[in-house]
């Protein structure tokens, strides 16, 4: 998900959670041998850790001390950091780092600037705004500590289930997410997750009507409306590397139905889809170790169309003022008569 500074509210987490957040940030920074030191005058927990600076001649192992200060209002005064200076003086690490949720008071800043030249170790201050900007690079930490929206949490959980256990999201889930989550927070991969899982299972969802009678393809329209107002990319560059080297593993949608245009026995089965989804075998002409799986989606919405391709990252292309003639411009088009076939397909439903 995409987050802003406003999504990170240190006053909404406990002092212990703030300490855990700092610890997890250090893990992402590749610090090792991280341990907690309990207690102290402030009843907080200090963190010790090591960091390996790699050099082509000789690696250097450094020792770091970290202190986490969560303040809901006001700045951190000298009295609240002096004991940590005493601790560092006794232990002599290479670095002493203060994570502060707010800021240093002027007196504390002046005092540190005065004593810093006297120390054998380096003092580093990471204040609230700096810390927030660092956290923005790691959305998973923001989700873990600051995601208060139950739909965001639900979305993250279902993505994890799909990755870990290959459990497909249900129709009910996709409906709830498309109607209730803040779509502006989702990146292309997450938008693709919703759309690919909806259209890949379209036939399955459609068959629900035999039992529940509740299938409604318009539940996905809020996502398409969001793309209408947010996408300006007009090419699908990520597909170019595979344009002449892919095979279709399976698909659902209009192009599948168009095979029935000259089949009088089955033409009545067509239902006028506005999309085509494919599972793709990428690099299928190359050695097996270079094979990849990809997903492709073409969907028409109002007077627009979108092409979406995913292999390792999701890319979305918008086609404005879409008309039947523009279907020949699709990135993966390999059919010479696709425009005529598509017009014939549409005509079949115009009566």
C-alpha positions as CSV (number, residue, x, y, z in Angstrom):
1,X,0.0,0.0,0.0
2,X,1.0,3.6,-0.5
3,X,1.3,5.7,2.7
4,X,2.0,9.3,3.6
5,X,3.5,11.0,6.7
6,X,-0.1,11.6,7.9
7,X,-0.7,7.8,8.2
8,X,2.1,7.5,10.8
9,X,0.8,8.6,14.2
10,X,3.1,7.8,17.0
11,X,0.6,8.9,19.6
12,X,-1.7,6.0,18.6
13,X,0.8,3.3,19.6
14,X,2.1,2.5,23.1
15,X,5.7,3.2,24.3
16,X,6.3,-0.6,24.1
17,X,5.0,-0.7,20.5
18,X,7.2,2.2,19.6
19,X,10.2,0.3,20.9
20,X,9.2,-2.8,18.9
21,X,8.8,-0.6,15.8
22,X,12.3,0.7,16.2
23,X,13.6,-2.8,16.7
24,X,11.9,-4.0,13.5
25,X,13.3,-1.1,11.6
26,X,16.8,-2.1,12.7
27,X,16.1,-5.6,11.4
28,X,15.2,-4.2,8.0
29,X,18.4,-2.2,8.1
30,X,20.3,-5.5,8.5
31,X,21.6,-5.0,12.0
32,X,22.4,-8.3,13.7
33,X,22.9,-9.6,17.2
34,X,20.1,-7.4,18.3
35,X,19.3,-7.7,22.0
36,X,17.1,-5.9,24.5
37,X,18.4,-4.4,27.7
38,X,15.6,-4.0,30.1
39,X,15.0,-1.4,32.8
40,X,16.8,1.8,33.4
41,X,15.6,5.0,35.1
42,X,12.9,5.5,32.5
43,X,11.6,1.9,32.7
44,X,12.2,1.6,29.0
45,X,14.2,-0.9,26.9
46,X,17.5,-0.2,25.2
47,X,18.7,-2.1,22.2
48,X,22.2,-3.3,21.4
49,X,23.2,-4.5,18.0
50,X,26.0,-4.8,15.6
51,X,26.4,-3.8,12.0
52,X,29.0,-5.1,9.5
53,X,30.5,-2.5,7.2
54,X,31.8,-4.4,4.2
55,X,35.0,-3.3,2.5
56,X,37.0,-4.8,-0.4
57,X,40.1,-4.9,1.8
58,X,38.7,-5.5,5.3
59,X,35.2,-5.7,6.8
60,X,34.5,-3.7,9.9
61,X,32.2,-4.9,12.7
62,X,30.7,-2.0,14.7
63,X,28.8,-1.8,18.0
64,X,25.6,0.2,18.3
65,X,23.4,1.3,21.2
66,X,19.8,2.5,20.6
67,X,17.4,4.4,22.8
68,X,13.7,4.7,21.8
69,X,11.8,7.8,23.2
70,X,8.1,8.1,22.5
71,X,6.7,11.5,23.3
72,X,3.1,12.4,22.5
73,X,3.7,16.1,23.0
74,X,6.6,18.4,23.5
75,X,10.3,17.8,23.0
76,X,12.8,15.5,24.8
77,X,14.8,17.5,27.4
78,X,18.4,16.9,28.4
79,X,17.4,15.1,31.6
80,X,15.8,12.3,29.6
81,X,18.9,11.5,27.6
82,X,21.7,12.1,30.0
83,X,21.5,8.6,31.6
84,X,22.0,7.1,28.1
85,X,25.1,9.2,27.6
86,X,26.4,7.8,30.9
87,X,25.6,4.3,29.8
88,X,27.5,4.8,26.5
89,X,30.4,6.4,28.3
90,X,30.8,3.2,30.4
91,X,30.3,0.7,27.5
92,X,32.0,2.7,24.7
93,X,30.0,1.6,21.6
94,X,30.8,3.0,18.2
95,X,27.5,4.7,17.9
96,X,24.7,5.8,20.2
97,X,21.4,6.4,18.4
98,X,18.3,8.1,19.8
99,X,15.0,7.3,18.1
100,X,12.6,10.1,19.1
101,X,8.9,10.3,18.2
102,X,8.8,14.1,18.5
103,X,12.0,16.3,18.7
104,X,14.8,17.4,20.9
105,X,14.3,20.6,22.9
106,X,16.7,23.4,22.1
107,X,18.4,22.8,25.5
108,X,18.9,19.1,24.7
109,X,20.3,19.9,21.2
110,X,22.7,22.5,22.5
111,X,23.9,20.2,25.2
112,X,24.5,17.3,22.8
113,X,26.4,19.6,20.4
114,X,28.6,20.7,23.2
115,X,29.5,17.2,24.5
116,X,29.7,15.5,21.1
117,X,33.3,16.4,20.4
118,X,34.4,14.9,23.7
119,X,33.0,11.5,22.9
120,X,34.8,8.5,21.4
121,X,31.6,7.3,19.9
122,X,29.2,9.1,17.5
123,X,25.8,10.4,18.7
124,X,23.0,10.1,16.1
125,X,19.6,11.7,16.6
126,X,16.6,10.5,14.5
127,X,13.7,12.8,15.2
128,X,10.0,12.3,14.4
129,X,9.8,13.6,10.9
130,X,13.1,11.9,9.9
131,X,11.8,8.6,11.4
132,X,8.5,8.9,9.5
133,X,10.3,9.4,6.2
134,X,12.4,6.3,6.9
135,X,9.3,4.3,7.7
136,X,7.7,5.3,4.4
137,X,10.2,3.1,2.6
138,X,8.9,0.1,4.5
139,X,5.1,-0.1,4.1
140,X,4.9,-3.4,5.8
141,X,6.0,-1.7,9.1
142,X,3.4,1.0,8.7
143,X,0.8,-1.7,8.1
144,X,1.9,-3.7,11.2
145,X,1.9,-0.8,13.6
146,X,-0.4,1.9,12.2
147,X,-3.1,0.2,10.1
148,X,-6.3,0.9,12.0
149,X,-8.7,0.4,9.1
150,X,-10.1,-3.2,9.3
151,X,-10.4,-3.4,5.5
152,X,-6.7,-2.6,5.1
153,X,-5.9,-5.3,7.6
154,X,-8.2,-7.7,5.9
155,X,-6.7,-7.0,2.5
156,X,-3.2,-7.5,3.8
157,X,-4.2,-10.8,5.5
158,X,-5.8,-12.2,2.3
159,X,-2.7,-11.3,0.2
160,X,-0.6,-13.2,2.7
161,X,-2.9,-16.2,2.5
162,X,-2.7,-16.2,-1.3
163,X,1.1,-16.0,-1.2
164,X,1.6,-18.6,1.5
165,X,-1.3,-21.1,0.9
166,X,-2.5,-20.2,-2.6
167,X,-6.0,-19.5,-1.3
168,X,-8.0,-17.5,-3.8
169,X,-10.0,-14.5,-2.4
170,X,-13.7,-15.0,-2.4
171,X,-16.4,-13.0,-4.2
172,X,-17.5,-11.6,-0.8
173,X,-14.0,-10.4,0.0
174,X,-13.5,-8.7,-3.4
175,X,-16.9,-7.0,-3.0
176,X,-16.1,-5.7,0.5
177,X,-12.6,-4.5,-0.5
178,X,-13.7,-2.8,-3.8
179,X,-16.5,-1.0,-2.0
180,X,-14.8,0.0,1.3
181,X,-11.0,0.3,1.0
182,X,-9.3,3.5,0.1
183,X,-8.2,2.6,-3.4
184,X,-5.9,5.6,-3.6
185,X,-3.6,3.9,-1.0
186,X,-3.1,0.8,-3.2
187,X,-0.2,0.5,-5.6
188,X,-0.4,-1.2,-9.0
189,X,0.5,-4.6,-7.6
190,X,-2.4,-4.4,-5.2
191,X,-4.9,-3.1,-7.8
192,X,-3.7,-6.0,-10.0
193,X,-4.3,-8.4,-7.2
194,X,-8.0,-7.4,-7.0
195,X,-8.6,-7.4,-10.7
196,X,-6.7,-10.5,-11.7
197,X,-8.4,-12.5,-8.9
198,X,-11.9,-11.2,-9.9
199,X,-11.6,-11.9,-13.6
200,X,-9.6,-15.1,-13.3
201,X,-12.5,-16.5,-11.2
202,X,-15.3,-14.8,-13.2
203,X,-16.9,-18.0,-14.4
204,X,-16.8,-19.5,-11.0
205,X,-18.4,-16.3,-9.5
206,X,-21.0,-16.2,-12.2
207,X,-22.0,-19.8,-11.5
208,X,-23.0,-18.7,-8.0
209,X,-26.3,-17.5,-9.4
210,X,-27.4,-21.1,-9.7
211,X,-27.3,-21.3,-5.9
212,X,-27.2,-17.8,-4.5
213,X,-28.4,-15.4,-7.3
214,X,-26.1,-12.7,-5.9
215,X,-23.4,-12.3,-8.6
216,X,-22.9,-8.8,-9.8
217,X,-20.0,-7.9,-12.0
218,X,-20.4,-4.2,-11.2
219,X,-18.9,-4.7,-7.8
220,X,-15.5,-4.3,-9.5
221,X,-16.5,-0.9,-11.0
222,X,-15.1,1.2,-8.2
223,X,-11.7,-0.2,-9.0
224,X,-12.1,0.6,-12.7
225,X,-13.4,4.0,-11.9
226,X,-10.3,4.6,-9.7
227,X,-8.1,3.6,-12.7
228,X,-10.0,5.9,-15.0
229,X,-9.0,8.8,-12.8
230,X,-5.5,7.7,-11.9
231,X,-3.8,6.0,-14.8
232,X,-2.1,7.9,-17.6
233,X,0.3,5.3,-18.8
234,X,-0.4,4.6,-22.5
235,X,1.9,1.6,-23.2
236,X,2.6,-1.8,-21.7
237,X,6.4,-1.7,-21.8
238,X,6.9,-4.6,-19.4
239,X,5.3,-6.9,-21.9
240,X,7.6,-6.1,-24.8
241,X,10.3,-8.5,-23.6
242,X,7.8,-11.4,-23.9
243,X,5.8,-10.2,-27.0
244,X,7.3,-12.9,-29.3
245,X,7.9,-15.5,-26.6
246,X,4.8,-16.5,-24.7
247,X,2.1,-19.1,-24.8
248,X,-1.4,-19.0,-23.4
249,X,-2.1,-21.5,-20.6
250,X,-5.7,-20.6,-20.3
251,X,-8.2,-17.8,-20.4
252,X,-11.7,-16.5,-19.8
253,X,-13.5,-13.7,-21.7
254,X,-14.5,-12.2,-25.0
255,X,-11.8,-13.7,-27.1
256,X,-12.7,-17.2,-25.9
257,X,-16.3,-16.5,-26.9
258,X,-15.3,-15.2,-30.3
259,X,-14.2,-18.7,-31.2
260,X,-18.0,-19.6,-31.3
261,X,-18.9,-16.9,-33.8
262,X,-19.2,-19.5,-36.7
263,X,-20.5,-22.3,-34.5
264,X,-24.3,-22.3,-34.7
265,X,-24.6,-24.9,-32.0
266,X,-22.8,-22.8,-29.4
267,X,-23.2,-19.2,-30.5
268,X,-26.3,-18.9,-28.2
269,X,-24.0,-19.6,-25.2
270,X,-22.2,-16.3,-25.6
271,X,-22.9,-13.7,-22.9
272,X,-21.0,-10.6,-24.1
273,X,-18.0,-10.3,-21.9
274,X,-16.3,-6.9,-21.6
275,X,-12.9,-8.5,-20.7
276,X,-10.3,-11.1,-21.5
277,X,-8.0,-12.7,-18.9
278,X,-5.1,-14.9,-19.8
279,X,-2.6,-17.0,-17.8
280,X,0.6,-16.9,-19.7
281,X,3.7,-19.1,-20.0
282,X,6.5,-16.5,-20.6
283,X,9.9,-17.3,-22.2
284,X,8.4,-20.7,-23.3
285,X,10.8,-20.9,-26.2
286,X,13.8,-20.7,-23.9
287,X,15.5,-23.0,-21.4
288,X,13.3,-24.1,-18.5
289,X,15.2,-22.0,-15.9
290,X,14.1,-18.9,-17.7
291,X,10.4,-19.8,-17.8
292,X,8.0,-17.5,-16.0
293,X,4.3,-17.3,-15.3
294,X,2.5,-14.1,-16.2
295,X,-1.1,-12.7,-16.1
296,X,-2.7,-10.5,-18.7
297,X,-6.1,-8.7,-18.5
298,X,-7.9,-6.5,-21.0
299,X,-11.1,-4.9,-19.7
300,X,-13.5,-2.3,-21.2
301,X,-15.1,0.3,-18.9
302,X,-17.4,3.0,-20.3
303,X,-15.5,4.7,-23.1
304,X,-12.1,3.4,-21.9
305,X,-10.2,0.2,-21.9
306,X,-7.3,-1.1,-19.7
307,X,-4.5,-3.5,-20.3
308,X,-2.9,-5.0,-17.2
309,X,0.1,-7.2,-17.2
310,X,1.9,-8.9,-14.3
311,X,5.0,-11.0,-14.2
312,X,7.1,-9.7,-11.3
313,X,5.5,-6.2,-11.1
314,X,2.1,-5.0,-12.3
315,X,1.8,-2.5,-15.1
316,X,-1.4,-0.8,-16.2
317,X,-2.1,0.8,-19.6
318,X,-5.1,3.0,-20.3
319,X,-6.7,3.2,-23.8
320,X,-8.8,6.4,-24.0
321,X,-11.8,6.9,-26.4
322,X,-12.0,3.1,-26.9
323,X,-13.7,2.0,-30.1
324,X,-13.9,-1.4,-31.7
325,X,-11.1,-0.4,-34.2
326,X,-8.7,0.1,-31.4
327,X,-8.8,-3.5,-30.3
328,X,-6.2,-4.2,-33.0
329,X,-3.8,-2.0,-30.9
330,X,-3.7,-4.4,-28.0
331,X,-0.2,-5.3,-26.8
332,X,-0.7,-9.1,-27.2
333,X,-2.8,-9.0,-30.4
334,X,-1.9,-11.9,-32.7
335,X,-5.1,-12.2,-34.7
336,X,-5.3,-10.6,-38.2
337,X,-9.1,-10.4,-38.2
338,X,-9.6,-9.3,-34.6
339,X,-11.4,-6.1,-35.5
340,X,-13.9,-7.7,-37.8
341,X,-14.4,-10.6,-35.4
342,X,-15.0,-8.2,-32.5
343,X,-17.5,-6.1,-34.5
344,X,-19.3,-9.4,-35.4
345,X,-19.2,-10.4,-31.7
346,X,-20.8,-7.1,-30.7
347,X,-23.4,-7.3,-33.5
348,X,-24.5,-10.7,-32.2
349,X,-25.9,-8.8,-29.1
350,X,-27.3,-5.8,-30.8
351,X,-30.5,-7.4,-31.9
